[in-house]
């Protein structure tokens, strides 16, 4: 089953489809470093580096040079999600089409449509954050406000039927809370679509965890215990790494930051915002809104605070419900993001050790297989680019399950692993897509 990948990142998500039987003939990515890692894990694939708004014809030509007019079975495309978020200033609300269109990444669905129109794959799979289903942009054809997902559906509606899914991937054994939207397009006039319509199924896998009669979602405690890596500590360079494992290393923290995190009880799932005792005089139950002890007037250094140029101490601005917080060990990990190395990002602190997770642990929680090849990425480029690749990946465990369903549909096999078309995960996604 031939496949083509757009926005390949480091190739991790496509590894799952490859395990399910899809043979990637072309992979494409704008960042050369990421494409180099992807190529290590898909060594037989032709590579296309560059902005797909310009290079999509090269993707088409690269496939056709080797396979002529034979359509690929799968076209996978996971465009960048950063422009979909409304968490940062300047991006406006989801319904603000002008704000949405200011970020060109929100229109990167268009190269997907162009490649699909040329190569005519049987399946087109697109993944993104949940906001993808509702984030408005301006349709370049007529300036009409429309969601980025709906824009792609509009471009493909003549040749494809779309099946949407909105799901937390912890329901598929991924040991983290990771809510994502998927669109699977099935080409009209194919046996695959006839099978789906006849069986009243959707081209997605049945959940494996968290439901009635199913195993509980995998917790971070279980997952890290399974990985079995040595303990680390952010106090010093010596304790922040063990041996010659380049992926199992963490940043070293200055003293005040280390003291703040170490004051959060291990295994509590609590945050530094909840530290209510003055380290100077011992006063307890200090109001959460203050940065200065009302008794001794010392700064509350066990809280996330900073000193202004005028000498005034204030609380750091941020998401106080999730930042500077340990992950709860008895739950799935928080979403592994590109900012996994930042202590002030969303629940990046280790459940019981005084540190953030290492790249190796993040990759494991993202279900990267043990034999995933990084080459010399860490030593050559440092941790930040690698953490970004890991955070932006689609967990291979899910793509393998998804790929097995697509393969079963394509080959007319047993569809018992495919989800019902009226499953709430499908209907909720369609409701958002149609809003």
CORCORNOR-V825909 format. One record per residue. N is the residue number from 1. RES is the residue in one letter. PHI is phi in whole degrees, 0 to 359 (NA if undefined). OMEGA is omega as a letter, one per 20 degrees, with the letter a starting at -180 (none if undefined). D_CENTER is the distance of its C-alpha to the mean C-alpha in Angstrom with 2 decimals. Layout:
# CORCORNOR-V825909
N:RES:PHI:OMEGA:D_CENTER / N:RES:PHI:OMEGA:D_CENTER
This chain:
# CORCORNOR-V825909
1:X:NA:a:25.51 / 2:X:285:a:24.68 / 3:X:218:r:21.26 / 4:X:229:a:20.01 / 5:X:241:r:16.57 / 6:X:248:a:15.71 / 7:X:54:a:13.10 / 8:X:290:a:12.87 / 9:X:55:r:11.12 / 10:X:268:r:12.43 / 11:X:87:a:13.01 / 12:X:292:a:11.10 / 13:X:301:a:9.90 / 14:X:289:r:13.47 / 15:X:299:r:14.95 / 16:X:297:r:14.48 / 17:X:297:r:16.30 / 18:X:295:r:18.83 / 19:X:299:r:19.61 / 20:X:282:r:20.33 / 21:X:115:a:22.81 / 22:X:268:a:21.38 / 23:X:253:a:22.83 / 24:X:283:a:20.99 / 25:X:264:r:23.78 / 26:X:220:r:22.03 / 27:X:234:a:18.77 / 28:X:219:a:18.19 / 29:X:197:a:16.35 / 30:X:284:a:17.65 / 31:X:266:a:17.23 / 32:X:299:r:19.83 / 33:X:299:a:18.43 / 34:X:295:a:15.21 / 35:X:296:r:17.49 / 36:X:297:r:19.78 / 37:X:292:r:17.35 / 38:X:301:a:16.34 / 39:X:293:r:20.09 / 40:X:298:a:20.82 / 41:X:264:r:18.79 / 42:X:225:a:20.20 / 43:X:294:a:23.62 / 44:X:271:a:25.48 / 45:X:276:r:23.40 / 46:X:288:a:24.75 / 47:X:245:r:22.62 / 48:X:230:a:22.52 / 49:X:253:r:21.50 / 50:X:140:r:21.46 / 51:X:288:a:20.53 / 52:X:297:r:20.23 / 53:X:296:r:22.34 / 54:X:250:a:25.06 / 55:X:263:a:24.28 / 56:X:303:r:23.53 / 57:X:296:r:27.24 / 58:X:291:r:26.97 / 59:X:301:r:24.21 / 60:X:299:a:26.63 / 61:X:296:a:29.58 / 62:X:297:r:27.94 / 63:X:290:a:27.34 / 64:X:293:r:30.78 / 65:X:301:a:32.63 / 66:X:262:a:31.90 / 67:X:231:r:31.70 / 68:X:59:a:33.77 / 69:X:270:r:33.39 / 70:X:296:a:31.79 / 71:X:286:r:28.57 / 72:X:290:r:25.39 / 73:X:286:a:24.20 / 74:X:226:r:20.52 / 75:X:240:r:18.81 / 76:X:254:a:15.02 / 77:X:210:a:13.33 / 78:X:235:a:9.87 / 79:X:295:a:11.12 / 80:X:305:a:9.77 / 81:X:260:a:8.53 / 82:X:301:a:10.49 / 83:X:289:a:13.67 / 84:X:281:a:12.77 / 85:X:288:r:12.73 / 86:X:251:a:16.20 / 87:X:287:a:15.78 / 88:X:257:a:17.56 / 89:X:297:r:21.11 / 90:X:89:a:22.30 / 91:X:265:r:19.72 / 92:X:70:r:21.88 / 93:X:281:a:21.35 / 94:X:302:a:19.44 / 95:X:276:a:22.89 / 96:X:275:a:23.92 / 97:X:294:r:23.87 / 98:X:293:r:25.46 / 99:X:296:r:22.86 / 100:X:298:a:20.10 / 101:X:280:r:22.05 / 102:X:294:r:22.62 / 103:X:264:a:19.15 / 104:X:300:r:19.59 / 105:X:295:a:15.93 / 106:X:286:r:16.21 / 107:X:254:a:18.80 / 108:X:285:r:17.01 / 109:X:289:a:17.26 / 110:X:295:r:20.90 / 111:X:298:r:20.76 / 112:X:299:a:19.02 / 113:X:297:a:22.03 / 114:X:291:r:24.46 / 115:X:294:r:23.43 / 116:X:298:a:23.49 / 117:X:295:a:26.90 / 118:X:277:a:28.25 / 119:X:271:r:27.01 / 120:X:56:r:27.12 / 121:X:295:r:24.61 / 122:X:288:r:25.01 / 123:X:239:r:21.34 / 124:X:237:a:18.75 / 125:X:242:r:15.15 / 126:X:231:r:12.69 / 127:X:236:r:9.12 / 128:X:194:r:7.79 / 129:X:290:a:7.64 / 130:X:298:r:10.91 / 131:X:297:r:12.92 / 132:X:305:a:12.89 / 133:X:287:a:15.63 / 134:X:231:a:17.84 / 135:X:293:a:17.28 / 136:X:282:r:20.72 / 137:X:226:r:21.75 / 138:X:262:r:25.17 / 139:X:295:a:25.92 / 140:X:302:a:27.48 / 141:X:284:a:30.09 / 142:X:212:r:31.62 / 143:X:69:a:29.87 / 144:X:286:r:29.07 / 145:X:292:a:26.26 / 146:X:201:r:23.64 / 147:X:290:r:19.97 / 148:X:301:r:17.85 / 149:X:295:a:17.12 / 150:X:294:r:20.85 / 151:X:299:r:21.82 / 152:X:295:r:20.25 / 153:X:300:r:21.97 / 154:X:297:a:25.15 / 155:X:292:a:25.12 / 156:X:256:a:24.74 / 157:X:296:a:26.80 / 158:X:291:a:29.96 / 159:X:245:a:28.74 / 160:X:225:r:25.87 / 161:X:254:a:25.24 / 162:X:258:r:21.80 / 163:X:234:a:20.22 / 164:X:265:r:17.39 / 165:X:214:r:15.30 / 166:X:234:a:13.58 / 167:X:209:r:12.49 / 168:X:270:a:11.21 / 169:X:290:r:10.08 / 170:X:295:r:12.44 / 171:X:287:r:15.07 / 172:X:239:r:14.53 / 173:X:88:r:15.00 / 174:X:286:a:11.53 / 175:X:279:r:12.75 / 176:X:203:r:10.42 / 177:X:278:a:10.26 / 178:X:218:a:7.06 / 179:X:274:a:8.63 / 180:X:220:r:7.78 / 181:X:257:r:10.60 / 182:X:233:r:12.00 / 183:X:240:r:15.26 / 184:X:245:r:17.47 / 185:X:262:r:20.63 / 186:X:241:a:23.69 / 187:X:291:r:26.61 / 188:X:291:r:29.80 / 189:X:81:r:32.87 / 190:X:258:r:31.13 / 191:X:298:a:31.92 / 192:X:301:a:28.25 / 193:X:292:r:28.41 / 194:X:297:r:31.85 / 195:X:295:a:30.64 / 196:X:298:a:27.81 / 197:X:292:a:30.27 / 198:X:290:a:32.99 / 199:X:268:a:31.05 / 200:X:58:r:29.30 / 201:X:250:r:25.93 / 202:X:243:a:22.49 / 203:X:280:r:20.60 / 204:X:218:a:17.96 / 205:X:281:r:18.39 / 206:X:287:r:20.16 / 207:X:304:a:18.35 / 208:X:250:a:19.46 / 209:X:220:r:19.10 / 210:X:88:a:20.06 / 211:X:259:r:22.62 / 212:X:297:a:26.39 / 213:X:78:a:27.65 / 214:X:250:r:24.28 / 215:X:300:r:23.20 / 216:X:294:r:21.59 / 217:X:303:a:17.88 / 218:X:285:a:17.37 / 219:X:275:r:17.72 / 220:X:294:r:16.60 / 221:X:299:r:20.33 / 222:X:297:a:20.62 / 223:X:292:r:17.70 / 224:X:291:r:18.84 / 225:X:296:r:22.37 / 226:X:296:a:21.70 / 227:X:291:r:20.36 / 228:X:69:r:23.58 / 229:X:277:a:23.08 / 230:X:296:r:25.75 / 231:X:292:r:25.57 / 232:X:229:r:24.90 / 233:X:210:a:26.11 / 234:X:276:a:25.47 / 235:X:291:a:29.22 / 236:X:212:r:30.22 / 237:X:296:a:29.35 / 238:X:294:a:31.07 / 239:X:274:a:29.10 / 240:X:273:r:25.70 / 241:X:210:a:25.80 / 242:X:228:r:27.49 / 243:X:60:a:29.36 / 244:X:249:r:27.90 / 245:X:274:a:24.33 / 246:X:294:a:22.49 / 247:X:273:a:18.96 / 248:X:252:r:20.30 / 249:X:221:a:21.31 / 250:X:224:r:20.60 / 251:X:291:r:21.94 / 252:X:270:a:25.45 / 253:X:257:r:26.14 / 254:X:295:a:29.40 / 255:X:307:a:31.76 / 256:X:296:r:31.19 / 257:X:295:r:27.40 / 258:X:298:a:27.96 / 259:X:297:r:30.64 / 260:X:297:a:28.55 / 261:X:290:a:25.75 / 262:X:294:r:28.35 / 263:X:282:r:30.08 / 264:X:282:a:27.23 / 265:X:303:r:28.43 / 266:X:301:r:26.51 / 267:X:75:a:24.89 / 268:X:272:a:25.42 / 269:X:70:a:21.99 / 270:X:273:a:23.95 / 271:X:234:r:23.46 / 272:X:293:r:25.79 / 273:X:297:a:26.50 / 274:X:271:r:28.43 / 275:X:293:a:30.74 / 276:X:240:r:34.05 / 277:X:243:r:36.65 / 278:X:286:r:38.24 / 279:X:290:a:38.23 / 280:X:276:a:41.52 / 281:X:252:r:43.82 / 282:X:85:r:41.99 / 283:X:301:a:42.01 / 284:X:249:r:39.70 / 285:X:56:r:38.00 / 286:X:284:a:37.43 / 287:X:304:a:35.94 / 288:X:293:a:32.20 / 289:X:276:a:32.94 / 290:X:248:r:34.91 / 291:X:250:a:34.38 / 292:X:237:r:38.01 / 293:X:295:a:39.98 / 294:X:291:a:42.67 / 295:X:266:a:45.10 / 296:X:263:r:45.06 / 297:X:69:r:43.17 / 298:X:283:r:40.89 / 299:X:293:a:37.24 / 300:X:275:a:34.93 / 301:X:289:r:33.06 / 302:X:272:r:31.10 / 303:X:251:r:29.22 / 304:X:288:a:26.80 / 305:X:231:r:29.61 / 306:X:214:a:30.77 / 307:X:254:r:34.17 / 308:X:288:r:34.99 / 309:X:298:r:37.39 / 310:X:274:r:40.15 / 311:X:90:a:39.74 / 312:X:278:r:38.27 / 313:X:269:r:35.54 / 314:X:217:r:32.80 / 315:X:291:r:29.59 / 316:X:293:r:26.41 / 317:X:283:a:24.80 / 318:X:174:a:21.37 / 319:X:274:a:19.62 / 320:X:286:r:22.10 / 321:X:281:a:20.59 / 322:X:227:a:17.53 / 323:X:278:a:18.25 / 324:X:52:a:20.43 / 325:X:236:r:19.83 / 326:X:287:r:19.74 / 327:X:289:r:17.37 / 328:X:284:a:19.66 / 329:X:294:a:20.54 / 330:X:266:r:21.45 / 331:X:230:r:18.15 / 332:X:301:r:14.67 / 333:X:299:r:12.82 / 334:X:294:a:11.15 / 335:X:305:r:7.39 / 336:X:282:a:6.75 / 337:X:244:r:6.28 / 338:X:291:a:8.30 / 339:X:261:a:11.25 / 340:X:295:a:11.49 / 341:X:267:a:15.03 / 342:X:260:a:16.33 / 343:X:295:a:18.49 / 344:X:269:r:18.52 / 345:X:273:a:14.84 / 346:X:286:r:13.37 / 347:X:48:a:14.75 / 348:X:262:a:14.37 / 349:X:282:r:17.86 / 350:X:302:a:18.84 / 351:X:301:a:20.50 / 352:X:225:r:23.92 / 353:X:261:a:24.11 / 354:X:270:a:24.52 / 355:X:181:r:21.50 / 356:X:271:r:17.76 / 357:X:289:r:15.94 / 358:X:279:r:16.63 / 359:X:304:r:14.36 / 360:X:297:r:15.81 / 361:X:291:r:14.88 / 362:X:298:r:11.23 / 363:X:297:r:11.22 / 364:X:295:r:13.24 / 365:X:293:r:11.11 / 366:X:274:r:8.28 / 367:X:66:r:11.46 / 368:X:300:r:12.31 / 369:X:292:a:15.99 / 370:X:302:a:18.70 / 371:X:267:r:20.13 / 372:X:298:a:17.16 / 373:X:259:r:19.04 / 374:X:255:a:18.29 / 375:X:62:r:21.86 / 376:X:256:a:22.86 / 377:X:303:a:19.62 / 378:X:297:a:19.90 / 379:X:293:a:23.63 / 380:X:278:a:23.59 / 381:X:242:a:20.89 / 382:X:91:a:20.18 / 383:X:287:a:17.28 / 384:X:301:r:15.52 / 385:X:300:a:14.62 / 386:X:291:r:13.51 / 387:X:299:r:11.29 / 388:X:295:r:9.72 / 389:X:298:a:9.34 / 390:X:295:a:7.91 / 391:X:295:a:5.30 / 392:X:269:a:4.42 / 393:X:286:r:5.21 / 394:X:273:a:5.55 / 395:X:305:a:7.46 / 396:X:301:r:10.97 / 397:X:299:r:12.75 / 398:X:290:a:11.68 / 399:X:294:r:12.39 / 400:X:295:r:15.62 / 401:X:299:r:16.65 / 402:X:297:a:15.95 / 403:X:298:r:17.79 / 404:X:294:r:20.68 / 405:X:292:r:21.17 / 406:X:298:r:21.26 / 407:X:296:r:23.65 / 408:X:296:r:25.82 / 409:X:295:a:26.12 / 410:X:298:a:26.96 / 411:X:263:r:29.56 / 412:X:69:a:30.96 / 413:X:266:a:30.34 / 414:X:302:a:29.89 / 415:X:257:a:27.30 / 416:X:294:r:27.35 / 417:X:273:a:23.69 / 418:X:268:a:22.77 / 419:X:285:r:22.10 / 420:X:292:a:24.91 / 421:X:294:r:24.70 / 422:X:262:r:25.62 / 423:X:302:a:23.00 / 424:X:303:r:21.84 / 425:X:292:r:18.18 / 426:X:279:a:19.56 / 427:X:293:r:22.18 / 428:X:295:r:20.04 / 429:X:295:a:17.72 / 430:X:293:r:20.92 / 431:X:299:r:22.50 / 432:X:291:a:19.85 / 433:X:295:a:19.94 / 434:X:273:a:23.73 / 435:X:294:none:24.16
